[in-house]
Amino acid sequence: MSAARVPVDLHDRTAFVTGGTGGMGRVITTELARAGAHVVTTSRDHDRGQMLQRQVAREIGADRVEVLTGDLTSRADLHRLAAEFTARHDRLHLLVNNAGAHYRERLLTADGVEAHLAVNHLAGFTLTYLLERHLLAAGNARVVNVVSATMSDARPVPLFGRPQPVPLDLSRVTDVRDLNPADGYVPFAAYARAKLLATICGYEFAERWHDVGITVNAVHPGIVSTGIIDDLVPAILAPFRSLIHQRLLTPEQGAEAALRLATAPDLAGITGRYYVRDRETRSPDVSYDAATRAAAWKLSLIWANAVV
Ligand SMILES: NC(=O)c1ccc[n+]([C@@H]2O[C@H](COP(=O)([O-])OP(=O)(O)OC[C@H]3O[C@@H](n4cnc5c(N)ncnc54)[C@H](OP(=O)(O)O)[C@@H]3O)[C@@H](O)[C@H]2O)c1
């Protein structure tokens, strides 16, 4: 039996999971479908999406998973994906912003945004924002943002010394394209900063939706043996890659944390929290700073809202 199995009945529920064809996203998608939900997921690659659908059809049943094709670093694709979802569904009970990536070098998206920021923060922010009406229609929807504890300690090899939260100063930033600039760029910190922004804006969504029944929480899943690890492991540790993978959580174990936040009955109504696996934890101090939160929200909203 999968370690990640969901203990509640999700028939008549609709879920949207980003990045369902790989790593933990595949497990989250499959287990939500196994529990009865109709799951919509995304993939950049049509064929990988079809493979997932065939796998779920074999294991669970046909037509349980729908795959939308798109690149989550593209604002036009995000708007199209949201439009495709809303055209086919009238409610959204569970949104799991799972997709994420780490890049070894500084890349810009077609929109001119640094790529870590685009996929790890702006994608989830934009979908959450665009799907608000459908989340509201569900009555008591849950949003789960899969973030990373790297925001609390952005040292690539944290063996000695004190944790170093990733720096974030938005006081002079007027455009998301100015975040994670080329000057002083460190990939690991750029990834961590994007996760921090996802966490901060999740707190703001949670507050705004406090009285309407939509909960929003963030979770670090643990260190999990998936594709992203190969991009995250510093080059100096590359010879030990397979040894490292053996010591990590499996994707099934890693997916448990997001599945729990998305479905556990005892977490109903819990919102605006950050968890490391199943333990509620404090995120970096700057994430509780009101001015930073207001600035992160405004920058992200302007970007998400722009007509494309
Ligand atoms: N593994 C860990 O130790 C760890 C730790 C902390 C947080 N996380 C977070 O956990 C989440 C899941 O990651 P994972 O570990 O399962 O990694 P993974 O196996 O690399 O899966 C990442 C997923 O995101 C999708 N994705 C990446 N870039 C995309 C893009 N531009 N457009 C659309 N989809 C895109 C991938 O789709 P493709 O198949 O198209 O590439 C894949 O399905 C991520 O948010 C990651 O940051 C992971």
The ligand as a Gaussian input file, in Angstrom:
#p B3LYP/6-31G(d) Opt

LIG

0 1
 N       12.388000      17.108000      -3.763000
 C       12.650000      17.844000      -2.691000
 O       13.512000      17.505000      -1.856000
 C       11.881000      19.106000      -2.436000
 C       12.156000      19.812000      -1.262000
 C       11.437000      20.986000      -1.002000
 C       10.467000      21.415000      -1.894000
 N       10.244000      20.700000      -3.050000
 C        9.203000      21.202000      -3.958000
 O        8.294000      20.152000      -4.201000
 C        7.617000      20.406000      -5.438000
 C        7.595000      19.144000      -6.279000
 O        8.933000      18.888000      -6.707000
 P        9.536000      17.423000      -6.906000
 O       10.517000      17.232000      -5.839000
 O        8.440000      16.433000      -7.067000
 O       10.360000      17.668000      -8.246000
 P       10.210000      17.124000      -9.727000
 O       10.185000      15.638000      -9.734000
 O       11.283000      17.808000     -10.487000
 O        8.778000      17.641000     -10.182000
 C        8.549000      18.989000     -10.445000
 C        7.278000      19.111000     -11.253000
 O        7.124000      20.492000     -11.643000
 C        6.894000      20.537000     -13.023000
 N        7.454000      21.729000     -13.656000
 C        8.693000      22.217000     -13.505000
 N        8.831000      23.302000     -14.288000
 C        7.675000      23.479000     -14.941000
 C        7.207000      24.415000     -15.882000
 N        7.954000      25.422000     -16.329000
 N        5.959000      24.294000     -16.358000
 C        5.190000      23.272000     -15.938000
 N        5.565000      22.348000     -15.043000
 C        6.798000      22.463000     -14.548000
 C        7.591000      19.324000     -13.583000
 O        7.020000      19.027000     -14.815000
 P        7.900000      18.386000     -15.996000
 O        7.629000      16.936000     -15.848000
 O        7.330000      19.004000     -17.203000
 O        9.341000      18.742000     -15.762000
 C        7.317000      18.292000     -12.512000
 O        6.063000      17.686000     -12.726000
 C        8.364000      21.578000      -6.079000
 O        7.649000      22.762000      -5.853000
 C        9.679000      21.610000      -5.335000
 O       10.258000      22.887000      -5.350000
 C       10.927000      19.569000      -3.337000

